[in-house]
Amino acid sequence: MSVSELPVKQVLSKGPIQLLTVVGVFVLGMLIVPDFATFSSIQAMLVIASFLGVAAIGQTFVVLIGGIDLSVPALIGAGNVIAARLAGNGMPSPVVILIVLGLGALCGAINGIVTSLWKLPSLVVTLATASVVGGAVLLWTNATLTGSAPQWLTTFTSAASGTGPIPLAPVVVLWLVLALLAQLFILRTKSGRQIYLLGANREAARLMLVSERGITTVCFALSGALAALSGLLLTGFTGAGLFTVGDPYLFQSIAAVVIGGTSLLGGRGGIVRSVLGSLTLVALTTLLIGLSLTSAAQQAVLGAVIVAVTALYGRDRALGDRI
Amino acid sequence: MIAKLAGLRRSPLAVVVTLVAILLVVNISLTPSMLAPAQLPNTLNLLVPSVLVAMASTPSVMSGRGGIDLSVGPLLGVVNVFLVGLLVPYGLGGAGTAIPILLVLGIVTGLVSGALVAFGRLQPVVVTLGGYLVLSGVALVVMPQPVGGVPDWVSYLSGSWFGGYLPRSVLLVVVAVAVWLFLKRRGAIGLILATGSDDRAAHTSGVRVSRVLCLAYATGGLFAALAGIGLSVLIQSGDPSIGKQYTLAAVAAVALGGNPLGGGRGTLIGPMLGALSLFLIQTLLSGAHVSSLWIQVVYGAVLLFAICTNSSIASRLTARPALGSP
């Protein structure tokens, strides 16, 4: 048994450490920043985490099959602008939601089909589609702030509103329900298990008659739909549609997945981990803002912390152990 | 002759060479002044940082393990900001002091990423994503606002010799290529490719994989520092936020150039030509007075088309199933 397989390390790498990280950052915040743990502050943090979290669920699907989706920010921007524009024009909300989800899934499916059909690195494919989608939305809106959010959506994403008896904003509940469904999907269904198989060993998956094209397309389509949904939800938060609203989510969605402990090489990880990753990331950002660092210094510290946190549990095995 | 042509058609460079040739012809026929001595230095000053940053991404991608250096773009910005915001105010802006300091800055940054990948055993995307955030933050801390004022040698580099026919900024690319050829001659590039192709096999054959990974990222850092100097030559000022946008363009250039992102194979000339073709697409569209909003759409579409074509060529190359490949 090599060092990397010692029981303690094995237990740590299986999950609780992500939870400990969230709690650790949170306790640190409570100690350092006054009012960090007031209920209203937690409510606000959860709402902000939910926008990131919804997109991160989708990113997790793609990462699990060994890909990466760089079109997330473009699709968040597109979902945001389309929702604000159509709702502002008086279109009924259910139709708007269907259109946004459909377009997101379509763009994602194109990513998946192109990636699997030509066996291309998803990084470049999604970069290219992001460029096309982003440009198309800019052309459509002339790069200006457009549309408006319907009233119900503003309430839906307001930190002050509750969901029935639960004192959390509806958007937070939606996020957690989606995450739970996604986790059940990957753990309990045949297609879900095939996602892991494809990510762990493509060749073995092919021999076990896993449809690479089908699974890849589904994963990317889910990522696209969830990114667009995140953009739609953001409309309620920002009040209008602006394409650039998705920009910060490029690295954040990946960072949330990675901090959660899902391997970017595919095959290892899960949705609940990304929920914890999103929470860690938002709590950390809030902590850094609370320390009244400038946004530049925040960014620098965040980058270093992402590397440090990943070093706790995201390390590969030593080369000598892999032979 | 025919066999040679057929070989060319199957080369991983075929797509990018064809693309560059077509784009050059169309560009020159649309705007013949592009290559005139009055325009050439400006054109090349624009091109040099893009080419160098594509070169900076090349060794890390070659080194495998999903290796990719996302931090090259912000490193460009940091080099630019260090030069204008720190070295010049402290009187270190002369060519003799500033250039070595900046190059060492690039190499050390690359070495840190490489060491985290090799000894820290972290995934390259995580390390360089962290590096991306740290470096863009550092650039903004050093210089919150764009500032003018570059040392004389930077202004000198933006000029040209022989009445406009030989812009001086090309020197930076020449230096980078010379370093690459030196490393190639010493066998270092071969080791990087061996590591990228199969690090376990390389390890068992006695290659010091960790050191090779450090070397790959350090070389990328050096090229990124040269690109940062090229950026300073281009904008003739310090700007903390302009470097970031080069990262994705660099990845795109590497993929367009026919280097597999999985590592283990590839050339340096491919990414350089990839950067050239991306540049030519932009000049073509702006030369044809297409709205700048359209450029993004066309840019993405061309990229998608080019990598699909690249891949079908690559699959023809490896038509036989590789035995025992993981």
Contacts between the chains, C-beta under 8 A, distances in Angstrom:
chain1	res1	chain2	res2	distance
A	68	B	125	7.3
A	70	B	248	7.7
A	114	B	304	6.9
A	114	B	308	7.0
A	118	B	307	7.6
A	118	B	308	5.0
A	118	B	311	4.3
A	118	B	312	6.7
A	119	B	311	6.1
A	119	B	315	6.9
A	120	B	307	5.6
A	120	B	308	6.9
A	120	B	311	5.3
A	121	B	255	6.7
A	121	B	260	7.8
A	121	B	261	4.1
A	121	B	262	7.4
A	123	B	68	7.5
A	123	B	251	6.6
A	123	B	255	7.9
A	123	B	261	6.3
A	124	B	251	6.7
A	124	B	252	6.5
A	124	B	255	4.3
A	124	B	261	6.9
A	124	B	303	7.0
A	124	B	307	5.4
A	125	B	304	6.8
A	125	B	307	7.1
A	127	B	248	5.8
A	127	B	251	6.7
A	127	B	252	6.2
A	127	B	300	7.8
A	127	B	303	7.2
A	128	B	252	7.7
A	128	B	300	4.4
A	128	B	301	7.4
A	128	B	303	4.1
A	128	B	304	4.0
A	128	B	307	7.3
A	129	B	300	6.5
A	129	B	304	7.0
A	130	B	300	7.1
A	131	B	296	5.3
A	131	B	297	7.2
A	131	B	299	5.4
A	131	B	300	2.9
A	131	B	303	6.9
A	132	B	296	7.6
A	132	B	297	5.3
A	132	B	300	3.8
A	132	B	301	5.8
A	132	B	304	7.4
A	133	B	300	7.9
A	134	B	296	5.8
A	134	B	300	7.9
A	135	B	293	6.3
A	135	B	294	6.7
A	135	B	295	7.3
A	135	B	296	3.2
A	135	B	297	3.5
A	135	B	298	7.8
A	135	B	299	7.5
A	135	B	300	6.6
A	136	B	297	5.8
A	138	B	293	4.7
A	138	B	296	6.7
A	139	B	291	7.6
A	139	B	293	4.8
A	139	B	294	6.8
A	139	B	297	7.1
A	142	B	293	7.6
A	143	B	293	6.7
A	201	B	326	7.8
A	203	B	325	7.6
A	203	B	326	7.4
A	251	B	129	5.8
A	251	B	132	6.9
A	251	B	133	6.8
A	254	B	125	7.4
A	254	B	129	6.5
A	255	B	129	6.7
A	258	B	123	7.7
A	258	B	125	7.8
A	258	B	126	5.3
A	258	B	129	7.7
A	263	B	123	7.4
A	264	B	66	6.7
A	264	B	123	5.0
A	264	B	125	5.3
A	264	B	126	7.0
A	265	B	66	6.4
A	265	B	123	6.9
A	294	B	140	7.6
A	294	B	141	7.2
A	294	B	144	7.8
A	295	B	140	7.6
A	296	B	136	7.8
A	296	B	137	4.8
A	296	B	138	7.8
A	296	B	139	7.8
A	296	B	140	3.2
A	296	B	141	4.9
A	296	B	144	7.0
A	296	B	240	8.0
A	297	B	137	6.1
A	297	B	141	5.7
A	298	B	137	7.2
A	299	B	133	5.0
A	299	B	134	7.7
A	299	B	136	5.9
A	299	B	137	3.7
A	299	B	140	7.4
A	300	B	133	6.6
A	300	B	134	4.8
A	300	B	135	7.9
A	300	B	136	7.8
A	300	B	137	2.7
A	300	B	138	5.5
A	300	B	141	6.7
A	301	B	137	7.4
A	302	B	133	5.5
A	302	B	137	7.8
A	303	B	129	7.4
A	303	B	130	4.3
A	303	B	131	6.7
A	303	B	132	6.7
A	303	B	133	2.8
A	303	B	134	3.8
A	303	B	135	7.8
A	303	B	137	6.6
A	304	B	130	6.3
A	304	B	134	5.5
A	306	B	126	6.8
A	306	B	129	6.8
A	306	B	130	4.7
A	306	B	133	7.1
A	307	B	116	6.6
A	307	B	122	6.8
A	307	B	126	6.4
A	307	B	127	6.0
A	307	B	130	3.7
A	307	B	131	7.9
A	310	B	122	5.9
A	310	B	123	7.7
A	310	B	126	4.9
A	310	B	130	8.0
A	311	B	120	5.9
A	311	B	122	6.1
A	314	B	122	6.5
A	314	B	123	6.9
A	314	B	126	6.6
A	315	B	120	6.9
A	315	B	121	4.4
A	315	B	122	6.2
A	316	B	65	7.9
A	316	B	121	4.5
A	316	B	122	7.5
A	316	B	123	7.1
A	317	B	121	7.4
A	318	B	121	6.5
A	319	B	199	6.1
A	319	B	200	6.7
A	319	B	203	5.1
A	319	B	209	5.8
A	319	B	210	7.9
A	320	B	203	7.3
A	322	B	200	5.8
A	323	B	200	5.2
A	323	B	203	6.9
A	323	B	204	6.2
